[in-house]
């Protein structure tokens, strides 16, 4: 990985909700989600100790993401580099979250940790109440492939495959032949308004169309969470807005949980909640509630990040 309320409602909701606490909100492979077959589910839950944590409040809604006291330290040849320090974050199902911060703030590192691509130095990250850091490599790969959808900045489409074949790729990689494969693929291409481009290869698609194919692929297996790392980094402003609007619609209409890293206030404005990082710490949150007011998000972000 690389990074409709009225105007008065937006003005109030985008103000920094807090400093230092995000509160509740809500890979290098083509991935999706979907429940695991029994044998693989047992493997995906294999741990070296208790991976689950009992709910602190039985009446509270379930969390898709539960980050507690997370630190990430990288060791160089001469010194240690602290990428994240004491990060806490909880995300409810069906929430569109944007993570913003300057270069080096730790936003992509946090997304890597959520995706199980690296393990925290300290603290714990639970996805669907599962601790990926305690899983075996195989179990973690299966969980990521079948319970997560991942969207990359550079699309990661295979150039020799058509749009439809790229959408179906997670099932192909998994060695699964689904009887409803063609219908499912076309359903997703219709969702992203590309059903007429199903037989086109990536070099015949615009950047925005390629990213929409990647979004359809991320949805193939009905994932619990979608992680998007700077999904509009290679797109112009019009194509970027189309991608943000599509992600917002998927979160709202399908109840998908989406976590997007971005440096653009215009993108953060489509999210329900914006988590702001600075120097590896959460310094506050904004709540644009998907209102699309980039100026208000930019003002709130500058107050928190400066």
N, C-alpha and C positions, 0 to 999 in steps of 0.2 A: 504494500500500500504506500503511496507517495507521501493529504490534508483536505362570517363577514360582519366583524364588529364595526361600529362607527368610529369616527376619528377620535372622539374623546376616549372611548374604551381602549383604543390602541395606545393613546398617549399615556394612559395610566398603566396599562398592562406591560408595556415595554420597559418601564422604569426598572432599575436593578432590584430584583426581589430580595437579594441578600448578598453579603460578601462572605466568601469562605465556605458556603454550603449550598450545593445545588438543589437540595430538597428532592421531592419526588417528581418525576416527569414521565411524562409519558406522552485471495490468497494467491496465492500464485496458482490458483486453479479455478475452473468454472464450477461454482457450487450452487446448491439449493438446499432444501430442507426435506421434511417428510418424516414420519415415524419410522423407526428402525424395525426390521424383522427381529423376532424374539432372540435369536442367537446373537445378532449384532447389537441389540439393545443391551444385553447382558455385558457384552464386551465394552460398549460405550459407557457403561456405568462402573467399570472396573476401576478401583482406586487403590492407593496404598494406605488408606485410612478413611475415616468418614468424610465424604465429599459434600454431603447435604447438611444444611443448617436448619433446625426447626424454626418455623415462623415465630417472630417475636410477638406478633399480635395476630391471633387466629382470625380476628374479624377484618384484618386488613386485606386489600386486594392482592393477588399474587404479583410478584415482580418478575419481569423478563430479565432485567439486569440489576445486580446488587453488588456494588463496588464498595469495599470497606478498607480504609486505611492503606491504600495501595501505594507502594513505592517501587520505582524501577531505577536501578543503578547499573550503568555500563562501565566496565573496567577497561581502560586503555592501557597502553604500555607504560604510561607514567603516572596516571591519576584516575580517580573515579569521576564519572559524570552522572549527576542525578537528573534523570529525565522526568520523573514524577515523584511527588512527595506528599504523602498523606491525603490521597484523593479518595473522596467519598461521593457516590452517585447512585441513585436508584431510579429505575425507569419502569413505568407501568406499561402494560400491553396496549397496543394501538396508538402509541405516542410517536410523534415525529420530533426527534431531538437533533439539534445542530450543535456541534462542538466547534467553537471559534477560538482563535489565538494566533499570535504572531508566529513566525518561523522559529522553531526551537522551543515553543511553549509546552510541547508534550502531547499535542492533540492526536497526531498519528500514532504515537506510542500507545496511547490509551486505546485507540481502535484496534491496534495489533493485539493488545492484551485481551480485549473483549472477544476477538476472533480466535484466541488460543494459538496465535502464531508465535508468541513468546510468553514466558511466565513472569509474574511479578517477583521482585526481590523480596518484598514483604507485603502483607495484607492478602486479601482474597477477592476474586471476582467470580460470582456465580451467574451462569446463564441458564434460565429455566431451573434454578435451584441446583444446578450441576457445576461442580468445580472442575473446569477443564484442565487446570494445572496438575490435578491429582490423577488424571486419566493416563492410560497407556498411550503411546503414540498412535497406535491403530485406532483405539477408541476415540481419541480426540479428532483424528482425521474423519472418521465416520460421522461424528457429531457435527463437525463443521460442514461436511458435505451435505448432510441430510436435514439439519435443523437451522442452518444459516444460509442466507443469500448474500453474496459479496459483489459489490459494484466497484470497478476500478476506474481510475482517471483515464487510462488509455484503452478502455473497453475490453481488452484481452479476448477478442474474437479470433477464431482460427480462419486464416485467409482463404483456405481451400474449401471451406464449408459454406453452405447457404445460410441465410438468416434463420430459417427453420431448423436446420441441422445444428447451428450454434445454440439455439434455444434448448434443443434436446440433449445437448452435450453432457450435462450432469448425469443423465440416465445412461448414456453411452459409456462414460467413464466408470460408472458404477456396475456395468455389466448387466443392466436390467432392461428387458424388453417389455414395455407396457402395452397392453392391448389398446389403450386409449391414447397412445402417444401422439398420433397426428392430430386428434381432436384437441388435446390439451395444448399442444404447441400453437395451433391456430387460434385457440381461445386467448392465449397470452399475446400473440401478435396483434389480434384485434384490440386487445386492451391498450396496447401502445400505438395503435393506429398504423400498423405496418403489415396488415394481412395481404396487401397487394404487392409487397416486396419480399414475400416469403422465399422466393427462389433466387434472390439476388445475393451475391457474395459481398463481403465487406467493402471491397474496392469500388463497388457500384452504389454504395450508400454514403450519405453525408455523415459528418461526425455526430450530429444529433441523432440521426437514425441508427448509427452503430451503438450509441449509448442506450437507446430505447430497446434495441435487441438485447443488450447486456442486462437491462432491467427485467425484461421478460424471462431471460435465462435464470436470473436470481430468484424468480417467483416459481419456477417449475415445480419444486417439491413442497410447496406450501410451507415456507420456512417460518420459524418462530420469530426471527429477527433478521433484518437486512442491514448490513454495514456498508456504507458508501464513503469512499475516501476521495475527496475532491472530485466528485463525479462530473463537474462542469469545467474542470481546469483547462481542457483543450477546446472549449466551445465558445462561440461568440455570445453576446448578451441575449439575443433573441432565442437561440437554441438553449442557452442556460435556463432562461425563464420557463421554457417548455418542459425541461427536465424537472425543475423544482415543482412546477404545477402538477406534473404527473406523479411525482413522489408524494406530494401532499394528498392528491386524490386517492392514491393507493392506501395511504395510511388511514384516511377518513372512511372510505367506502368499504375497504376490506378489513379494517381493524389491524393493519400491519404495524409492527414496531420497526421504526427506521431510525438509525443513528448515522448522521452524516457529518463528516469533517469538512469544513469549508473556511475560507478566509474572506468570503464575500458577504457583506451585510445584506445584500439583495437576496441571497440564498437563505440566510438565517431568518429572514422575515417570513418565509413560508412555513417555518417550523412552529410547533406548539411551544417549545422551550429552547432557549439558547444557553448553553453552558460555556462560560468563558474561562480559559486557562491562561495563566501567566507564570512563567518560570517553573513549570511543572506542578502548579497548584491551582485548584479551582478558586477563583476570586469572586465569583458571583454568578447569578443567572438572570436572564431576561425572559419575559413571557409575551412574545408578539402574538401568540395564539393564531398563527397562520394568517395574520392580517395583510401581509405583503408590504408593509411600510418600511422600506429599506432605510430611510433617513432616520427614523426613530430608533431602529436597531443599531445603526452606525453611531448615533449619539450615545446610547446606553453602553455600547461596547467600548467606546473610547473612554468613558468614565471609569469603567471597570478595569480595562487593560492598561491604562496609563499609570 
